[in-house]
Amino acid sequence: MTASLPSIAPALDVDLRLTLQTAERVFELHSRFTSTAHRTALMGASGSGKSTVLMAIAGLTPSVRGHVRIGSHALLDSARGIDLPARSRRVGMVFQDYALFPHMTVAQNLMFGVHRLGTRPDDAQQERVDALMQQFDLVRLRDAMPRHLSGGQRQRVALARALATEPQLLLLDEPLSALDAPLRVRLRRELAEMLDRVQVPTLLVTHDPQDVEALAQSVIHIDNGRVER
């Protein structure tokens, strides 16, 4: 049975200003939006700045001005001198290609980031990873390497790894775009069911209207670095 969703998630308040310059172009990102939806889609054409917004929220882009707030908690507030490092933001991110560590097993991928490298995980950390492996049907795959996993299995591992740190916000960067059409249809449905279960506020980047219809409750359109509507 699918768990019921909370009607209102903590308010996500984003105002980002960033200039990116290459030899070919100068890109100005100035995007401001708020959302209290449990799942929000950031939609736009390729190159519109969607993934840049996600990277900035996660703390993976330097020299960002503005603010990012989840409820009353500020991850970034350049006016107040706040810029938490990525590891301190409690933001889980699933990258477009899933970015699993190829030299680590499924269990090791989930454990990465939960505990400090070079130390043994404590009981609570191990219990959380074990619970996620059970929840995402990964127990029989715990010793498998990423190269031996199907597309759907890699997606589940990436999502479980992002949730292992108990994030207050989940970021999904085009999580279905690398898949062929038949697999994308099935995994879209599975992803929707998984997001229903975990109940973590989610910001999803996509250019596919079918992703929006299946996965999002609110839609923000972005073009050339700016929110249109």
C-alpha positions, 0 to 999 in steps of 0.5 A, spaced: 500 500 500 502 506 498 503 511 504 499 517 503 503 524 502 503 530 507 499 535 504 504 541 505 512 540 505 517 545 508 517 551 504 523 551 499 525 558 498 530 559 492 533 565 489 540 564 485 544 568 482 550 566 478 555 567 472 558 562 468 563 564 463 566 559 457 570 561 451 563 560 447 558 564 451 556 567 458 550 564 462 547 568 467 543 564 472 538 568 476 532 564 478 527 565 484 522 560 486 518 558 492 514 551 493 510 547 498 509 541 494 511 535 496 514 534 489 516 539 484 518 539 477 523 544 474 522 543 467 525 547 461 529 545 455 536 543 454 541 548 457 536 552 460 539 552 467 535 546 470 541 542 472 545 548 474 540 550 479 540 543 482 548 543 483 547 550 486 542 548 491 546 542 493 552 546 494 556 543 488 557 550 485 562 555 487 560 563 487 553 563 488 549 569 490 542 569 493 539 564 498 536 557 499 532 556 505 528 549 507 523 552 512 527 556 517 533 553 515 538 557 511 543 553 506 545 559 503 544 566 504 550 570 501 547 577 505 548 573 512 554 570 510 551 563 510 554 558 505 554 551 508 558 546 505 555 540 501 556 535 506 553 539 511 546 541 507 542 535 508 541 534 501 540 528 497 542 528 490 541 523 484 545 524 478 543 523 471 547 517 470 546 515 477 554 516 479 555 510 483 562 508 485 564 502 480 569 499 485 564 499 491 559 494 492 551 496 493 552 496 500 558 500 500 555 505 495 549 506 500 554 506 506 558 512 503 557 518 506 553 516 512 560 515 516 566 518 516 571 515 511 576 511 515 572 509 521 567 503 522 559 505 521 556 505 528 550 501 529 545 506 528 548 508 521 548 500 519 541 499 521 539 505 517 543 502 511 540 495 512 533 498 512 534 502 506 536 495 502 530 492 505 525 497 503 528 498 496 529 490 495 537 490 495 538 485 500 540 480 495 544 485 491 548 487 497 555 484 494 554 486 487 558 491 483 554 496 479 556 494 472 552 487 474 546 491 475 540 493 471 538 500 469 532 499 474 537 496 480 542 502 479 536 507 480 534 504 486 541 504 489 542 511 487 536 513 490 537 509 497 544 512 497 541 519 497 536 517 502 541 514 507 544 521 510 536 522 512 536 528 507 531 534 508 531 535 501 532 530 495 534 532 488 533 528 482 537 530 475 533 527 469 533 520 473 530 517 467 533 520 461 539 515 460 534 510 459 530 507 453 523 508 452 520 502 454 524 501 460 523 509 462 515 507 462 516 502 467 521 505 471 517 512 471 512 508 475 517 505 480 520 511 481 513 514 483 512 509 488 518 509 491 518 517 492 511 516 495 514 511 500 520 515 502 516 522 503 522 526 502 520 533 499 523 532 492 525 537 486 526 534 480 529 536 473 526 534 467 524 536 460 519 530 459 512 532 460 510 525 462 515 525 468 512 531 470 505 528 469 507 522 473 512 525 478 510 532 480 505 536 484 507 543 482 511 545 476 516 551 475 518 552 468 525 555 467 528 558 460 535 561 459 537 561 467 530 565 469 524 562 471 518 563 466 512 561 470 
